[in-house]
Amino acid sequence: MDGVLVAFAYSLAFWLRFEGSFTRPWRQRYGPLLTHTVWWVAPLTVFVLVAFGVYQRLWKYVGRRDFEAIGKGVVVSTLLVVGAVALFHPVTSGGAGVEVPLSVIAPFLLLSFALLAGARFVTHAISEGRVHSMSAPKGTREVLIVGAGEGGRLVARELMRNPGLQMRPVGFIDNDPRKQGLKDEYGLKVLGTHEPRELGRVLDAVEPDEVLIAIPSAPGTVRAAVVTACRSRGIPVRTMPTVFEMLQDGGGESRVTRQLREVRVEDILGREPVHMELERVGAYLAGQVVLVTGAGGSIGGELCRQIARVGPSRLVLVDHAEDNLFEISRELSEERHINVTVPVLADCKEEERMREVLSEHRPAAVFHAAAYKHVAMMEMNPVEAVRNNSLATLLMARIAGEMGVKNFVLISTDKAVKPATVMGASKALAEWAVEAMSSRHPGTRYSTVRFGNVLGSSGSVVPIFRRQIAAGGPVTVTDKRMSRYFMTIPEAVQLVIRAGSLTERSGDVFVLEMGEPIKIVDLAETMIRLSGFEPGRDIAIEEVGARPGEKFHELLFNPYERAQSTPSSKIMRAEREHLDPSWVGATFDHINLLVLENNAAALAEHVSKLDAERLAGTASGTGGSSTGAGS
């Protein structure tokens, strides 16, 4: 088609110059020039366009760079045509060569560019929906897009190009004052800002059927403001995934509308999410054998997914729950096509079995995520809580050191800070066990990662609230004064992976800067509203009272710890004096004895005093030599 368009432009340039006819004396001089040159001018121009890369993109995806390439190609080809005619004299008159007149050259250049670019522009306009978008199909929903940046333009372009989606954008909302009142390439106008009063005015004026939040990096406060304004008017809200989610899922323009999802509670926490360049911070795991305990759990499973992205030579999945291990193994191999996983059905409490596993696979890094974490359940089963969370951690840390593991990372919890429950005390003991092993085995870098509640993990408050809302309520909260720190599973896992490379002194404890704690009752009200109901009117919130030992507010640091910055943004180090390994060993000897005796009452009483002993500096008072921690 380009060849035909160029030949037409060349002929039209002559026709325009000679006013439609080659009368004498022009017929004899320039008429033959057209007929003798038009047959090679078109192929020459096309050849030049090829050299400029014009044909490396489909017309429906043409853009600014393509028009620039066409312009450059047309200029060069025009110069080549003039030069060839002057050099080879394909036509002579009166013994002299006939040259292409300037009054033909200029129209030829302009006409060629206009026709070549115009054909592409029309094709692009049709494919983008500018032509057929004027008449929307029946049942089309009008949508207001929050965000007039690249994300918003991407959504608008996809909706305009695909009328079958039955969604037609009616405008944008954006906080940038420079964009107010401006229109995009489709004529869509920026109607206002995110400011609550302004947003309400736009929603009332436009009355959209749906609102799409198209700002992947939008802070939780913006999402919360949009959701609040829309819910009060009965307008559904969906959002684009975060940049981190898009990178994990592959992203891309063709997936935009498929990736739009309902706004989730983690979107409106009011805290900037923590995202890291996983391939960079996890580079120390590339080409290594990595072992994850508790691989079938919510944290352990996400650890496996993200570690698999950095390219380990082998990923050993350890879990004692057959169903969980089967699911994560199947997901990694069949859905994510990761062929370096080795599922191992084993219990971390069994020393002989764990020695077999580590001896066979010789991991360079161990991430110990296996733990019991349900506070109420552990209160009723203190012996198992300590056996699984404390003694098993000591066992794993000791075997890892003896086997020459380079990095050992323990996943802990903020409940280990000034513990008030058996579960919290068992995790504090686990931290001490790792700390003690760091001095016993200097060849292994030990570290602990401590974080707050994880949204969406099994047993967390979010799925419990979802089930209660789905059942029509009531949503139960222990106490309206109670608050907690929250983070998402991907955030927690990034911190865990990063900690393995941040360790400067073996035994370090790392904590995420988690912003302000959130009241549980506020979380419940937000989830009810996100479900389309009104708290207190449609879904009741019932206060059931705090359980024994349950704290109103969690802490991230113990009184004997000092928060220190690290090279990684929003990750802090809990600086503290290291424990005497002999005291830790003697403590674990005594605890192990109580576990063997199945003396739940004595065990619960003993572990409740341990943190006070450390705080008072009476650790050495336990006395005795260590057989547990050092054996």
N, C-alpha and C positions, 0 to 999 in steps of 0.2 A: 504493500500500500504506500509506503514511503517513496518508493521509486516512481509510482504513478503520480503522487502529489508533487514531487520535485519536477517531473517532466511537465506537469500542468503549470506549475509556477513559472518555469522557464519560458514556456510558450506564451503564457499570459503576460509576462513581462514584455516580450516582443510586441504582442498584440496591443497592449496599452501604449507602448512607446510610439507605434506607427498608426494609432487610432483605428485599429481594426483592419487595415489593408496595407499592403506593400506596394504603394503606387510609385511610379518612376520619379526620381531615380533610385528610390529606396529598394524597390523590388529587385533590381539587378545586383545591388550591393549587399543588402542584409537578409533578403529572403533565403538565399542558399545557405547563409550562415546558420540559421535556425535549423533547417532540415539536415545539415551536415553535422551538427553538434549535439542536438537534443538526445540522440540515441546513446551517447556515452556520458553525457552530463549526469543523468539520473543514476547509473551504476556507480560513477565516481563519487557522487554525494553520499550514496548509501554506504560505500566502502569507508569513507571518512567517518560517518556516523558510527559504524562498527568499531573503528579505531578509538573513538571517544567513549565507548561503552554504553551507547544509547540502548542497545538491545539486550541488556542484562537484567531488565526488569519488565514485568508485565505492565501494560498500559493502565490497568485498573489500580496499580499501586504507584503510579508516577508521582514525582514530587519535585521540589525546587531544584535539586541537583540534576535531575533529568532534563529540565528546561535549560539549565545552564549548559549541559553537555550538548544539547541540540543547537543552542546559540553558537557555541564554539565550533561545532562541526559545520554549520551552515557558512560561517565566516571563512573557515579554512577551505571548504570545498569551492566557494565562490572565487576565492583567490587562485585556487588551482585551475579552475575553468578559464579565468582570464589569462593566467600564465600559459596554459596549454595552447589556447587560441593564438596568443602572441608569438609563441615559440614555434609551433608546427604549421601555422597558416593553413588550416583546412580549406579555406576559401580565399581566392585572390580576385582582385578586380583592377583592371588597368595595370597589371604587372606588380601590384602591391598587395600585401596581405590585408585581409579585412579583420579588424579587431572588434570585440564586443563593446558597444558604446556604453559610457558611464550611465546614460539614461536608461539602460536595460539592466546593468549590473545592480544598481540600488533597488529597483523594484523586485528583481529576482531574489536578492538576499532577504528582503522583508517578507515577500510572499512565501518563500520557502519556510522561513521560521514560523510565520503565522499558520500555515497549513499543517506543518508537522506538529507544532505545539498544540494547535487547536484541536486536531483529531484526538490527541491524547487527553486533553482537558475534558472534552465532551465524554469520552469513554470513562474517565475517572469520575466525572460528575454523576454519570448515570449509576456507576457501581457504588458510589458513596451515598446514593439515595437522594440527591438534590432534586432530581426530576420526579421520581415517583413518590417522594415523601410528602408532596403537597396534598395527596389524597390518602389519608390513613385508613387502613382496613377497619371493618366493623369490629367493635369490641376493644379497640386500642385504648390502653391506659395512659393517662398523662402523668409524667414523672418530673419532679423537680430535683435537680442535681446539686448537691452540696459540694462545692469545690470547682472552681473554673480553671484549675491548673491542668497539668498533663493528664492526671487521672480522670478529671471531669471530661476533658476533650476526648479521651479514649472511650469513655462510656457513651458520650453523645454520638461519636462517630459510629460505634458499633450498633447503636439503636437505630440511627438513621439509615445505615446500610442494610439492616435486616428488618424490614417491616413485618416479617413473619413473627417476630418476637412480641408484636402487639404492644409495644411501649414507645411512646413518643415524648421526647424531652420538650419541656415548655420554658426552660430557663435555668439559670444558675444562681447559687448563693455563694458568696465569697467575701472574706474579710479584708482583702486587699483593696485599699481605697482607690488605687489607680485603675482598677477593673470595673468600678461601679458604673453602670449604664452602658458599658461597651458590649458589642455583639461579636460572636465568633463567626467562623466561616459559614455556618448554617443559619445565621441570623438569630441565634439564641442569645438573649440578653442577660447580663448579670443584674439581678433584680434587687439585691440587698445583701446584708451582712449576717453573720451568725449571732449577733447581739439579740438576746431574747425578745425584746420588744419589736425590733426590726424584722426578725424571723417570723414572729407571729403575724405581723402585718402582711408579709409576703404570702404566707400560707393562707390567710383569710382571703387575699385578693386573687390568688391563682387557683386555690382549691384543687391541688393535685391529687391524683388517685394513689400516689406512692412517692416516697422520698428516698433517693439513693445517695448515700454518703460516699463520695468518690475521692477521699483524701486518705491514701494508705498510711500516711504518717500522722493523721489527726490525733491530738491528745485526747485523753478520756473526757476532759471537761467539755470539749466541743461536741463529741458524740453524745454525751449526757444531755447537753442543752438541746440538741436537735431531737433526740428521742423524747425528752420531756414535752417539748412544744408540739410534736406530732402526735404523741399518745393522747394528749388532752383534746385533740381534734379528731381522734379516731383514724389517723393516717398511718398506714404501715410504713416501717423504715427498714431498709436493707443497707448493707455496707460492703465496700470493696475490702478484700483481705489486706492485712498489713504487708509491707514490703517483705518482711521475713517469711510470711506465709506464702507469698507469690514466688519467692526464690525457692522455697522448699517444693512447691508444686509445679515449678517450671514456668508459670506465668505466661504472659503473651496476650496480644490483642484478641486472638481468636477465642480466648478463654474468659474474656472479661465478664460477659453476662452469666456464664456458668459459675464463675467464682463469686458473684454477688451472693451474699448470705445474710441471714437475719443478724441483727445486732446482738452480741452476746454480752454477758455481764462483765467479762474481762475487758471489753472495749471501753467501758465507762468507769474504770476504777479511779480515774483522776490522777494516775501516775504514769510517767513516761515509761514505756516498756524498754527492757534492756535487750539489745540485739548486738551480736558479735559476728565478726567474720569467722565462721566456724572453720573453714578450710585453713585459715591462718592460725587461730588459737589452738586448733586441734592437730596441727601439723606434726606434733611430737608422737602422735599415734599412727601416722601413716606408715604402712609397711610393717607394723608391729602386731604381735599377738595380744589381743585385749580380752579380758575376762570380765563379765558383768554378772554379779549375783543378784537374785531377785529380778531376773530379766523379764519375767512375765508380768510384773507389776506395772503400775502407771508410770512411775519414775524410771524404773529399770527398762521398760519397753521403749520409752522415748530416748533413753541413753543409747540403746542399741541402734535405733533409727539414725540418730545423729552421728554416732561414732562410725557407722557404716559409710557415711558420706565422705569421710576423710581418707578412706582407703586402707583399712588395716589388712594385714596379710591373713589374719584369721580372727573371727569374733566368736568367742566361746560364751554361750548363753546358759547360765546355771539357774535352775529353779527347782523347788521340790513339789510344785503344783503342776501336775501333768497337763491339764487343760490350758493353763496360762502359757506354759512353755511351748505347747503345740501351736497356739495361736500366733505368738510373736515369731516363731520359727517359720511358720507358713507365710505370714505376711512379708517377712524379709526376703524369703526365697521366691515366692510365687508372684507377689504383687510388686515388689521393689527390685526383683531380679538380682538379689545379692547372693552370690554363691560361695561366700567365705564363712558362713555361719556354721557352728557346731553346737547343736542343742545337747545339754548334759542334764539329766535328771538326777539331782543330788540335793542333800540337805547340808547346809553350812554348819550345822551343829555336830556333824559326824566327822571326827578328825581323820580317821583312816581314809574315808571316801574323799575328803577334800585334798588330802595329800596325794592320792592317786590322780585326781583331776589336774592339780597344778604341776605334778611331776610329768604327766603325759603331755600337757600343752605348753608348759613353760611360758606363761604370759609375761609380757614386759610391763603391763599395767593391769591393775585390778580395781574395779569400781564396785564397792560393797554397798548395794542398795537394798539387800534383803533385810527386812525388819517387820515386826508387828507394830502397828501405829494407831489402832483404835483405842482411845483413852479409856472409855468405859469398859471395854472388853479386857484390857490389860489390868484394870483395877480388880476385876473379878478373877483374873488368872495371873497373879504376880510372879509365880514361879516360872511359868512359860515366858512371860515378858522378859525376865532377867536372863533366862536360859537362851532365848533366841536373839535378843537385842544386845546383850552385854557379853555373855560367855562366848557366843558364836563369833562376835566381832573380835574378841581377844584371840580366839582360835585362828580366824582367817588372817588377822594381822601378823600373828606369829609365824604361821606357815608361809605367808608371802615373804617375810623377811628371810626365813631359812632357805626358801627356794630362789632367792636372788631377784625377786620382782623389783623393777626399777621404781614404779609409782604405785602407791596404794592410796585410794581416795575413799573416805567414809562419807556417806550421806547422812547428815544429822538433821536436827530440828530445833526451832527456837524454844520448844518445850524442855530442852535440856538445860536452859538457862534458869537458875534458881528453881529447880524442878519441884512441883507440888503434887505430882502424881507418880505412880509406879512407872508408867510409860516414860515420862520425862526423866526420871531418875535412871532408868535403864539406858536411855540414850546418852545421858551424861557419863555414865560408866563406860559406854562404848567410846566416847571421846577420850576418856582418860586411858583406856586400853591402847588406843592408837598412839596417844602421846607417849605412853611408856615404851611401846615397841620402837618408837623412833630413836630412842637412846640405846636400845638393845641391838638394833640392826641398822647401823649407819649407812649401809649400802643401799637401803631402800628409802625413798622419799615419801614420808607419810603426810597426809593432809586430811582435814575434815572440812566439809562444807555444810554450813548451817543456814537454813532459810525457814520462812514462815509457812503458812497454809498454802497448799497448792490447789488452784481452782481446777475442778474437773477430775481430780484423782479419786480413786475408789475410796469411799468412806468419807470424803470431804463434805462440807456443808452444802455445796452447790447442788450435787445430784440429789441430796436429801430434800432440799427445798423444791427442786423440780418435781420430784415424785409427789410431794405434798400439794403443790399447786395443781398438778395434773389430776389429783384426786379431789380437787375442790376445796382443799384446806382442812383444818387450819395449818398455817405454817408456824412451827414451834421454834422459839428462841429461848435459850436458857435464862438470859437476863438482858434487859434493854441497855444496860450500861456496858455490856461486854464488847470488846473490840479485838480485832486480829489483823495481822499483816497478811497480805495476799500477793500471790504471784502466779504466773501461768506455768504449766509444765515445761514448755520449751525454754522459758527463761531459767527455770531451775536447772535444767539439764545443761544449758550453756554455761552456767556458773560452775557446775560440777566439772565439766570438761576443762574449762579455763583454769580451775584451781590446780589441776594436775601439772600445769606448766608454770604456775606462779610461785610454787613453793620455793622459798629461799632457805628456810630453816625447817628441817624435818619436824613434823608435829604441828605445823601451822594450822590455824582455824580461820576459815574465810567466811565472810557474811556479806550478803547482798544489801546494798543501800535500798531499802524497800519503801521509802517515802513515809507518808502518814498512815497509821493504822485505820481500819474501816470498822465502823460499828456493825455488828451482826444484824441488828434490826434494820439498819439502812440498806444492807445487802439484800435482806428479805424483801423490803419494799421495792427496791429496784428490780429484782427478779419478777415480782408480781406484776409490775407495770410493763416490763418487757414481754410478759406473756399476754398482755392486752387487758389486764384487770386492774382494779383500783384497790389498794390495801385498805382493809377495814370495811369496805363496802361489798366488794365481790369475794375477796379472800381474807379471812380473819388471820391476825397474827396473835399467837397465844404464848405467853411467858410461862415457862415451866419450872424455872428456878435452876440455879447452878448446881452441878454435881459436886460431891465432896472433893476438895483439892483443886477444883477448876478455878483458874485465875481469871480475873476480869480483863486484864491487859497483859499481853505477852511482851517479853523483853528480847533484845537481840544480843546483849552482852551481859556477862556476869559482873558483879561489883569488882572482882579482882582482874578484870580485863580492860584494856585500853584500845579504843578503835584507832587503827592506823590505816592510812591510804596505801594503795597498791598501784602498780603501773596500769592496771585495768580500771576503766571508768566504772564507778558505782559498785566496785567490789572492795570491801574493807578487810583488814586483817585484825583478828582479836589477839593483841599482844598480851602475853602473860608469862609468869615464871613457870618453867616446866616442873612437873611433879617429880617427886622422888620415886623412881621405878620400883624400889623395894617396898614402899608403902602401897603402891598400886598392886603389886604382887600379893602382899599380905591381905589386902582388902578383897581381892578376887578369890584368894584361898578360902577366906571366911564365907564369902557369898556362895562359892561353889559348894561348900559343905552344906549350907542351908538349902540349896537347890537339891542336892542329893537326898537330904532328909525330907524334902517336900514340905518344909516348914514355912508356909506362906505368911503367917502372922509375923514371925521373927524376921523373915526376909524383908517384908514391907516396912517394918519398923527400922531395920538396919539401913536400908537404902535411903530412907527419908532423912537420916542424919548425916549422910556422907558429904553433901554439899556444904553443910554448916561446918563440918570438920575442916574442909579445905579452906573455906573462907576465914576461919579462925586461926588458920596456920598451924593446926594440931595434927597435920598429916603424919608426921613422924611418930606421933604418940601411939599409933597402932602397934608399932614395934614389930619385931620378928623379921626373919629373912624371907625372901620371896621364893616361892616355888611355883606360883601360878604365872606371873608375868614374865619371869625369866626362864622358865623351863622350856 
